[in-house]
């Protein structure tokens, strides 16, 4: 590291690395130089002129946001001259500002409001007519009130620089300059809402949150998004058990401020009128509401009867349950019900990857690796559509560290904007394109390889062999679909493994059926499905089978059920989830739906009915997680990390797994930005957004995502 | 064509070919000392060329007066990136009309100046950014460029010197802001014409982020004569530190307004009396804006001053672009302030807050005062708001709006107060002011 430079800020001697911006340095030492347009991580615009500071030897006031530190610099951040300058600039800003704070969504958390409290005039000297522009709706989600806009260009920058979408620009000039969609009068974009989130004032508002509440009326609950496998930290704004907004404005967690459209707006499934709020029991061929005790007794008696009579039981876990629930479920199945037919829908061949990487340390990439690695290879996926966080991280890496990106995909992808090589192949042919990149990749100092579900089984071993042959450190990410897809595997919700990838066969658990085998088994007596919808596109072979379902909604599987328990969503639970990188994060319960119970509790109550409660242990997330930490390899993570909202990395198993995965079980749902499995179907907001983001791509062919 | 009779006081160096038949053709140009400087420069080292320009004391004619030789020496000649020569022909400063006759009457002199700059910084590509309203000049320039290519004065291996140089014209779209050099580069790259953060300066990262020489038309036009005459001889035409001659655009209440080439340091009063034929109708001189609308106004008693960069700076004004606007005793200074502010409000690009909002507010106050609805504190408010803009804006446009306003209020405060005294709203405070209908 280069030598630190010594300088003085407000009489305090400080040291900083060359190239540090004054504004960052002042903030680091607790002197907040005010700024609207400066935004850490985005390009500099120096437009708001609020961050002026005095520097000895400079004739004029300088903007701290553009001024790098230099040796011996003497800086003052709070002087009467500066206060007057900032006050003067604020007075200018307020001339055409509507001052409609009492009805503005941003009131209470508005940067302009804060700044005026700090510097502003109490009385306006502006007696002229304010010029006004009417509010505009740019998309089903984004509203723009030009009058409130202070033209800090954060939205324009985050859209083009951060997202690579380039949907926003500036029209007109001078006092009439206005932010506007770059094409026509509407946005054709990812609808990620980053522009709304990053707006320091109430100019950009969202359809879901506008005019709903005030910031101080909500509880702000930090938890994990329930949609894709990225595992973004999200702060839910909750009032009266109703989720009103989601953002991550404190920029904490693995995702910083980033959230995609699903995390930010598709929480409304939680308040869907179609949520199940009472248990259902099939009576005379029809599902009828029942009491919890009746339904529990009914289901438990069937479980007991089937077990005791040696009947065939299949248990299906979920990629949207917590680790605790999946752990508890497989334990129940194996220890109480005596079946090893426990499975879920695999969406990425993590098993083979872990087997291929067994014994290596740090061979699994984290979210941070994608931001730091000098080079990234993306195979067989459209990250901007399917894994927005990973796309954001790679793009930020390119913006901030000039990382080189290589893509092998079926069609054009967003990374092509900056990738150094973009190859296009037919699906399944991706690995055959690898040799074309060999020389370039071998010249990189390090590499992270991200691959989708078309690379599986032998393909993964081939890919790891290719990575080894490059002679550089290579890390891998095997993409999976949902928030706890990775955790479901780690927790042994598969007939091949007990938790921590301990071979089930070695433990004497034999004859477990996989998900397709369970569904196709004509002799199945009982099927228990927890928060999954395996019957969405296929039928259950056994017409006699008794079906127990726990879900939020009356899914296709629930419609076939004999008992349905209404379960709580991930936003209504405590517990942990493990994201695509193998990072464990903790949930906080944000809301609750009357009548629904967390799946952990439902499983626990069934265990109690079966008299297995002592064997199963208490159905409290913390207790179950304590057991997971003790028994599951890789999960002995430091609790303070996750307790404080951090992400704790799990490691690949130390030894080869010894059991091969069946690659035919691996199938991604190929969700796009605007779909999210069952939850997506019940989000009215996502439904309203099913417009095509096609203008962002040269070739619509890339987006023909057929449901398989 | 020429718009005014030449004056006997003129020293015709840059304008020596003005009025010659077919002065825009290569044949006429070559027959009248044209391209001699380029041929001479082609045999010199870049350092020697820069030395001559440094000796000439040529200072940027766009208004800032930065020494041209020094500016060129900042361009890293050995940088592996391509280097560019860009001409700022976005002449938009109110009161200024000197680049227009230079391009209209002697386009090849500009091209020769660019070629010499190309020799200095090892550039082989030049752009002339011409303001949109000067579209007819693009035809003249394009014909001259075509002629130069045809006669072997542009293109590959120019006249056997081994030097290649191409020149392109590019039209602006009507934004004053694009006369600011970094906004000009943004516009030339096809983007919105807003200024860039500096440093880096264009010499290091200019067009397409490559090293770029960027000068005003008149600056390039001065270069051939410097090399022809020798830097020292050229410098001696003017005053110390302010070399050579300059085109002054004298407008306003004089008998013979026009563009005159005069030595730097020419006395302003003599300029009005001797060169421009004195005040219109024999009226008394009241004030002069010496260098285009952004320059603080000089009262009549401040006008006995040599017209060069340093003297005017000492008088707290600027030589600017040499747009001398002369006003007689009938001039209403509130109307001048309003007219100037209307211009800058209209031209503010909107990038930064103080300029965007300040110009609009000032325009509204000045409009209200001018309409007879001023308030007692308005003159003080105008002065304070302009001072709140001064030095705080992203680019010099905010200063350009603030400086003349401050000077007008300071020097002619009585006129602003007279307007306010007649107003029925004079004594109302801000909170008592009736909200205008429609607000």
Contacts between the chains, C-beta under 8 A, distances in Angstrom:
chain1	res1	chain2	res2	distance
A	44	B	197	5.8
A	45	B	197	7.7
A	45	B	351	7.7
A	46	B	197	5.4
A	46	B	352	7.5
A	46	B	394	6.0
A	47	B	351	5.3
A	47	B	352	4.8
A	47	B	353	7.0
A	47	B	394	6.3
A	48	B	352	7.2
A	48	B	353	5.6
A	49	B	352	5.4
A	49	B	353	5.6
A	49	B	354	5.6
A	49	B	392	5.3
A	49	B	393	6.9
A	49	B	394	7.0
A	50	B	353	7.9
A	52	B	392	6.8
A	60	B	391	4.9
A	61	B	391	6.6
A	61	B	392	6.7
A	66	B	197	5.2
A	85	B	388	7.4
A	85	B	392	5.9
A	88	B	354	7.4
A	88	B	385	7.8
A	88	B	388	3.4
A	88	B	392	7.4
A	89	B	353	5.4
A	89	B	354	5.6
A	89	B	388	7.3
A	89	B	392	6.7
A	91	B	388	7.4
A	92	B	353	5.5
A	92	B	354	5.6
A	92	B	356	7.8
A	92	B	357	3.7
A	92	B	358	5.3
A	92	B	361	6.8
A	92	B	385	8.0
A	92	B	388	7.1
A	93	B	353	5.5
A	93	B	357	6.2
A	95	B	357	5.3
A	95	B	360	7.3
A	95	B	361	5.2
A	96	B	357	6.6
A	96	B	360	7.4
A	123	B	430	6.9
A	123	B	431	7.0
A	124	B	430	6.7
A	125	B	381	6.4
A	125	B	430	5.3
A	126	B	361	6.7
A	126	B	430	7.8
A	127	B	375	7.7
A	127	B	430	5.4
A	127	B	433	4.4
A	128	B	361	6.9
A	128	B	364	3.9
A	128	B	365	7.1
A	128	B	368	7.0
A	128	B	436	7.9
A	129	B	364	7.7
A	129	B	436	5.4
A	129	B	438	6.7
A	129	B	439	4.6
A	130	B	439	6.9
A	131	B	360	7.8
A	150	B	353	7.1
A	151	B	350	6.6
A	151	B	351	7.9
A	151	B	353	7.5
A	151	B	356	7.1
A	169	B	192	7.6
A	170	B	192	6.3
A	170	B	350	7.6
A	172	B	350	7.4
A	173	B	175	7.0
A	173	B	177	7.7
A	173	B	348	7.1
A	173	B	349	5.3
A	173	B	350	4.9
A	174	B	345	6.4
A	174	B	346	6.8
A	174	B	347	7.2
A	174	B	348	4.0
A	174	B	349	6.6
A	174	B	350	4.6
A	174	B	356	5.9
A	174	B	359	7.0
A	174	B	360	7.2
A	175	B	345	7.0
A	175	B	348	7.0
A	175	B	350	6.6
A	175	B	356	5.4
A	175	B	357	6.4
A	175	B	359	7.2
A	175	B	360	3.9
A	176	B	350	7.3
A	177	B	349	7.5
A	177	B	350	3.2
A	177	B	351	7.9
A	177	B	356	6.8
